[in-house]
Amino acid sequence: MKNKEIKINLEVYGSSSEMSAQDSDLVQRAKLATENAYAPYSNFQVGAAVLLENGEVITGSNQENAAYPSGLCAERTALFYAGAKFPNVAVKSIAIAAQTGGQFCAQSVYPCGACRQVMLENEMRGRQPIRVIMAGENEVEVVRSAHDLLPLSFDELKK
């Protein structure tokens, strides 16, 4: 038997104000998107903002449904809308933020496994990495590629 260790590079910022203006703006748009969430069951309002290669920013929010799991996460809402509106434009980055009880989450918010797989599929589709910006009030964490969040993934590189 041998062991393998998986490591990822994670940039950690004390706040979005330490980031580039473009990344900080994307975080603010994700925070604004939380206001459009429909989350009567979890009271966990998530917003996502997707920056496309053409400069367009598409936002999305989580949409819950009493017939769980019929709802959809903010990340997938934004990515699917971006793919429908701009089918041949690559995703450059995505920012994610969440609030509950009227307060933004103090720690970074991470995407679920299904969202990670959709991000990875978008990387393959666009043939470039997608920076994932996970925002919290006390810190913001950034990975250079969605693949870093799903290292043992099924993707076209492993065919």
C-alpha positions as CSV (number, residue, x, y, z in Angstrom):
1,M,0.0,0.0,0.0
2,K,1.1,3.5,-0.6
3,N,-0.5,6.8,0.5
4,K,-1.2,9.8,-1.8
5,E,-1.7,13.3,-0.4
6,I,-3.9,15.8,-2.1
7,K,-3.1,19.4,-1.6
8,I,-4.8,22.5,-3.0
9,N,-3.7,26.1,-3.0
10,L,-6.2,28.3,-1.2
11,E,-5.8,32.1,-1.1
12,V,-7.2,33.5,2.1
13,Y,-8.1,37.2,2.4
14,G,-9.2,39.0,5.6
15,S,-12.0,40.6,3.7
16,S,-13.1,41.3,0.1
17,S,-11.4,44.8,0.4
18,E,-8.0,43.0,0.2
19,M,-8.9,41.5,-3.1
20,S,-8.7,43.0,-6.6
21,A,-11.4,45.5,-7.5
22,Q,-12.9,42.9,-10.0
23,D,-13.1,40.1,-7.4
24,S,-14.4,42.5,-4.7
25,D,-17.2,43.7,-7.1
26,L,-18.1,40.1,-7.8
27,V,-18.4,39.3,-4.1
28,Q,-20.6,42.4,-3.6
29,R,-22.9,41.2,-6.5
30,A,-23.1,37.7,-4.9
31,K,-24.1,39.4,-1.6
32,L,-26.8,41.4,-3.4
33,A,-28.1,38.2,-5.1
34,T,-28.8,36.7,-1.7
35,E,-31.7,39.2,-1.4
36,N,-33.4,37.3,-4.3
37,A,-33.2,33.9,-2.7
38,Y,-36.3,31.9,-2.0
39,A,-35.4,30.1,1.2
40,P,-38.4,29.7,3.5
41,Y,-37.4,26.3,4.7
42,S,-33.7,26.7,5.5
43,N,-33.6,30.5,6.0
44,F,-30.1,30.2,4.4
45,Q,-30.0,32.7,1.5
46,V,-27.2,32.1,-1.0
47,G,-26.1,34.3,-3.8
48,A,-23.7,33.7,-6.6
49,A,-22.2,36.0,-9.2
50,V,-20.5,34.6,-12.4
51,L,-18.0,36.6,-14.4
52,L,-17.9,35.6,-18.0
53,E,-15.0,36.1,-20.4
54,N,-17.0,38.7,-22.3
55,G,-17.3,40.8,-19.1
56,E,-20.9,40.0,-18.4
57,V,-21.9,39.2,-14.8
58,I,-24.7,36.8,-14.2
59,T,-26.2,36.4,-10.7
60,G,-28.3,33.7,-9.2
61,S,-29.8,32.8,-5.8
62,N,-30.9,29.6,-4.2
63,Q,-34.5,28.6,-4.9
64,E,-36.0,26.1,-2.4
65,N,-39.1,24.0,-2.9
66,A,-41.2,22.0,-0.4
67,A,-40.7,19.0,-2.6
68,Y,-37.1,18.7,-1.6
69,P,-34.7,18.3,-3.5
70,S,-36.6,20.1,-6.3
71,G,-34.9,23.4,-5.5
72,L,-31.7,24.7,-6.9
73,C,-28.5,26.2,-5.5
74,A,-27.4,29.7,-6.3
75,E,-24.3,28.5,-8.1
76,R,-26.1,26.3,-10.5
77,T,-28.9,28.9,-11.0
78,A,-26.3,31.4,-12.1
79,L,-24.2,28.9,-14.2
80,F,-27.1,27.4,-16.0
81,Y,-28.5,30.9,-16.8
82,A,-25.1,32.0,-18.0
83,G,-24.9,28.9,-20.2
84,A,-28.3,29.5,-21.6
85,K,-27.8,33.2,-22.3
86,F,-24.1,33.0,-23.5
87,P,-23.6,29.4,-24.6
88,N,-20.2,29.9,-26.2
89,V,-18.6,32.2,-23.6
90,A,-16.3,30.7,-20.9
91,V,-16.8,31.4,-17.2
92,K,-13.9,33.3,-15.7
93,S,-14.8,33.2,-12.0
94,I,-17.7,32.7,-9.6
95,A,-18.3,34.3,-6.2
96,I,-20.5,32.8,-3.5
97,A,-22.0,34.5,-0.4
98,A,-24.7,33.6,2.0
99,Q,-26.7,35.2,4.8
100,T,-29.1,33.9,7.4
101,G,-31.3,35.9,9.8
102,G,-30.3,39.1,8.0
103,Q,-26.6,38.6,8.7
104,F,-23.9,37.5,6.2
105,C,-22.1,34.4,7.2
106,A,-18.8,35.1,9.1
107,Q,-16.9,32.3,7.5
108,S,-16.5,31.4,3.8
109,V,-19.4,29.6,2.2
110,Y,-18.5,26.5,0.2
111,P,-20.4,25.0,-2.7
112,C,-22.1,21.6,-2.4
113,G,-20.8,18.6,-4.4
114,A,-23.4,19.0,-7.2
115,C,-22.4,22.6,-7.7
116,R,-18.7,21.6,-7.7
117,Q,-19.4,19.1,-10.4
118,V,-21.3,21.7,-12.5
119,M,-18.4,24.1,-12.1
120,L,-16.0,21.5,-13.2
121,E,-18.1,20.7,-16.3
122,N,-18.1,24.5,-17.1
123,E,-14.3,24.5,-16.8
124,M,-14.2,21.6,-19.3
125,R,-16.7,23.3,-21.6
126,G,-14.9,26.6,-21.5
127,R,-11.5,24.9,-21.7
128,Q,-10.1,27.1,-18.9
129,P,-10.1,27.1,-15.1
130,I,-12.8,28.9,-13.1
131,R,-11.7,30.9,-10.1
132,V,-14.0,30.1,-7.2
133,I,-14.4,32.9,-4.6
134,M,-16.0,31.8,-1.4
135,A,-17.0,34.8,0.7
136,G,-17.5,35.3,4.4
137,E,-17.6,38.5,6.4
138,N,-14.4,37.5,8.3
139,E,-12.6,35.9,5.4
140,V,-12.7,35.2,1.7
141,E,-11.2,32.1,0.3
142,V,-10.2,31.6,-3.4
143,V,-9.2,28.6,-5.4
144,R,-7.7,29.0,-8.9
145,S,-9.8,26.2,-10.3
146,A,-13.1,24.4,-9.6
147,H,-11.0,21.2,-10.0
148,D,-9.3,22.1,-6.7
149,L,-12.6,21.7,-4.9
150,L,-13.2,18.3,-6.5
151,P,-9.8,16.7,-6.9
152,L,-11.0,13.1,-7.4
153,S,-13.5,14.1,-10.1
154,F,-14.6,12.4,-13.2
155,D,-13.6,14.6,-16.1
156,E,-12.4,14.5,-19.6
157,L,-8.8,14.6,-18.6
158,K,-9.1,11.1,-17.1
159,K,-10.5,9.4,-20.2
